[in-house]
Amino acid sequence: MWRRRIIGIEMGSSSVKVVELLLGAGRRKTIGRTALLQGTGELGEFLKGELKLKPSDPIHVGFPSEKVAVHPVSLPFEKPSRVLQTLPYELEGDLPFSPEEMVVGYIPTGVKWDGQNQFLAFAVPVEAVEENLRGLKALGLDPRVLEPELVALARLAGEGISGAPPSFALLDMGSSKTNLVLCRDGSPVYMRCIPSQWEGEGESISPELTREIERTFRSVTFRGEASWPGAIYVCGGIVENEKAWTILKGLWDTPVEPMRISMMAGGRICISAEIPEHRFCIALGLALHGTDGKGVSNLRTGIFEYRPGLGAMKKKVALGTASILLGLATGLAWLEAEVDVRQRKLDALQKETRAIFRKAFPEVTQIVDPVLQMQRLLEEKKARHLTLLAQDPKTTVIELLRELSVKEQARTLRITELDLTGDSINIRGEATSYDVIEKAKNHWSASSMIESVEVKNAKKNPKSNLWDFQCTAKRKTS
């Protein structure tokens, strides 16, 4: 399962090379589909038809090396932001344009004995970048990365070349220019573009080009930047020209070999189909941009920074919108179901509350809000009880009941009803004889809690053979 893919495109003067790089788990890299197109006319059809290019797929395009100025620079720091701020002023004296008129980048090459960080810095005129981006836009391309082809070639050395000696050279020999990179211990130490085609008379190699290549080797060796290359790895169409290839291999004692993708990264870059590997080296180097974490070489910085439009984000926007709508619909459905369940519980609770209210207060005929009505009735009862309990302790209801109950034996007199209203006491009961009633009256009258007692009614009940009586009394309040 591939996590993502990157499309690398080398815009040559006579052909266009396209590489689809598939990135998987564990830094796994595989070359997918490739194309060697004759001109830019077939590029759009291949991207949309064969690759089924999506707006989210990053495109890395090569910038012509002949428009790039390269200089070695040493700085006491390596933080990318500081290096980029400093480079325009470091290169100002060597270039025919001001710092404001250039776009810069770099790749690190190591650390000197004095602790200075070494870089291969490059600069491109702002106008050249603008012109290149306009041309790509006319082809329907908005690349996320625009990188000099020289840097893409140098990146292949950083990937590691199987069997390479400590010092070696990379040559990308095209129909209009040759990109040259000299490497030491797997890192580029020198790179330049020779604006000369390799093809000479009779399909042989151009002698002017070979002399310039040899002069570069000798110059770099003389300055001590690198030793004479122990091997030369070549990519480009020259490998397929038997005559020119034979001449190139016999020019120096140094071994000359075709550059193959299978040689890189210890063979960890897989190839899904048989292809002319030497043709797609630059396109692969472009696709690998950002996977090594080395240097800052994207020309799309500052005013040229890549900003994907709504079209590039269309699918993500659509998926995000659909997810939001689905989430809202799910949330509303859940909320509606939850409201329905809670409403049913509320209805059942209200029904149960009304039943409890009717049972507790049967005297109430009309129920509007049982909770509020119950609260008011309870508050009224509580107020009455508090009024009674707030009186003098000597005349509290509990004390009064005790006073009435202990004055006579339960065997001869029984109180069946006691009604307390304010200071008035209404007593109903039954006794074994009228004398018992009189005796109880006298006892109650003598109580310190009762001011006066009067027998209102006393009548013998023939059925029970007991005397039913009613007395009224007045409580002492002070």
Buried (B, 14 or more C-beta within 10 A) or exposed (E): EEEEBBBBBBBBEEBBBBBBBBBBEEEEBBBBBBBBBEEBEBBEEBBEEEBEBEBEBBBBBBBBBBBBBBBBBBBEEEEEEEBBEBBBEBBEEEBEBEBEEBBBBBBBBEEEEEEBBBBBBBBBBBEBBEEBBEEBEEBEBBBBBBBBBBBBBBBBBBBBBEEBBEBBBBBBBBBBBBBBBBBBEEBBBBBBBBEBBBBBEEEBBBEEBBEBBEEBBEEBBEEEBBBBBEBBBBBBBBBEBEEBBEBBBEBBEBEBBBBBBEBBBEEBBBBEEEBBBBBBBBBBBBBBBBBEEBBBBBBBBEEBEBEBEEEBEBEEEEEEEEEEEEEEEEEEEEEEEEEEEEEEEEEEEEEEBEEEBEEEBEEBEEEEEBEEBBEEBEEEEEEEEEEBEEBEEBBBBEBBEEBBEEBBEEEBBEBEEBEBEEEEBBBBBBBBEBEBBBBBBEBBEEBEBBBEBEBEEBEBEEEEEBBBBBBBBBBBEE
